[in-house]
């Protein structure tokens, strides 16, 4: 069984399944209630920031609040150079080189 097949099986498990969490899948940790609560917190923080900076010069305003971190969202840098992404990138470069060669040879137009 390949890693891709294993991940597809893990994604089919319920969001709170211990196997899914133990495998490092953080997308299912939060349910709808937790996500909605985070949205409410983000909106309240933004509203408070707007009121605090009302009438203040742009250069003297405080920076806007950052959203509440959510599991499985953001932090893409860790996955950016994963082996799967590197292989996919390499395959895409090979396809592009093959297409360029075929165009130059007149095999395709």
C-alpha positions in Angstrom: 0.0 0.0 0.0 1.4 3.4 -1.0 1.4 6.4 1.3 -1.1 8.1 -1.0 -3.5 5.2 -0.6 -3.0 5.1 3.1 -3.8 8.8 3.3 -7.0 8.4 1.3 -8.2 5.7 3.8 -7.3 7.9 6.7 -9.3 10.8 5.3 -12.4 8.6 5.1 -12.3 8.1 8.9 -14.5 10.3 11.1 -13.0 13.6 12.0 -12.3 12.7 15.6 -10.9 9.2 15.0 -7.8 8.5 17.0 -6.1 6.8 14.1 -6.6 9.9 12.0 -5.2 12.2 14.7 -2.3 9.8 15.5 -1.4 9.7 11.8 -0.9 13.5 12.0 -4.0 14.6 10.1 -4.9 17.8 11.9 -7.8 18.8 9.5 -10.4 16.9 11.5 -9.6 18.0 15.0 -12.0 20.9 15.0 -15.7 20.5 14.3 -18.1 23.1 13.1 -18.7 24.6 16.5 -15.0 25.3 17.0 -14.6 26.8 13.5 -17.7 29.1 14.1 -16.3 30.2 17.5 -13.0 31.1 15.9 -14.8 33.1 13.2 -16.7 35.0 15.9 -13.5 35.7 17.8 -11.8 37.0 14.6 -14.8 39.3 13.8 -14.9 40.7 17.3 -11.1 41.4 17.3 -11.4 43.1 13.9 -14.4 45.2 15.1 -12.5 46.3 18.2 -9.4 47.1 16.1 -11.5 49.2 13.8 -13.1 51.1 16.7 -9.7 51.6 18.4 -8.2 53.1 15.2 -11.1 55.3 14.2 -10.0 58.8 13.5 -6.3 57.9 13.8 -3.9 58.7 11.1 -3.1 55.7 8.8 0.6 55.7 9.7 -0.2 55.8 13.5 -2.8 53.0 13.4 -2.0 49.7 15.1 -1.7 46.6 12.8 -4.8 44.6 12.2 -5.3 41.5 14.4 -4.2 38.1 13.1 -6.8 35.4 12.8 -7.1 32.6 15.4 -4.9 29.8 14.2 -6.9 26.8 13.0 -5.6 23.3 12.7 -4.9 22.2 9.1 -5.1 25.8 7.9 -2.0 27.9 7.1 1.5 27.0 7.9 1.9 25.6 4.4 5.7 26.0 4.6 6.1 22.7 6.4 4.4 20.8 3.6 5.9 22.9 0.8 8.9 20.7 0.4 7.3 17.4 1.2 8.5 14.4 -0.9 5.1 14.2 -2.7 5.2 17.9 -3.7 8.8 17.6 -4.8 7.9 14.5 -7.0 4.9 16.3 -8.4 7.0 19.3 -9.2 9.6 17.2 -10.9 7.0 15.4 -13.0 5.5 18.8 -14.1 9.0 20.0 -15.1 9.5 16.8 -17.1 6.2 17.2 -18.9 7.0 20.8 -19.7 10.4 19.8 -21.1 8.8 17.0 -23.2 6.2 19.4 -24.5 8.9 22.0 -25.4 10.9 19.3 -27.2 7.8 18.1 -29.1 6.9 21.6 -30.2 10.5 22.3 -31.4 10.5 19.0 -33.3 7.1 19.8 -34.9 5.4 16.8 -33.5 2.6 18.9 -32.0 1.4 22.4 -32.8 
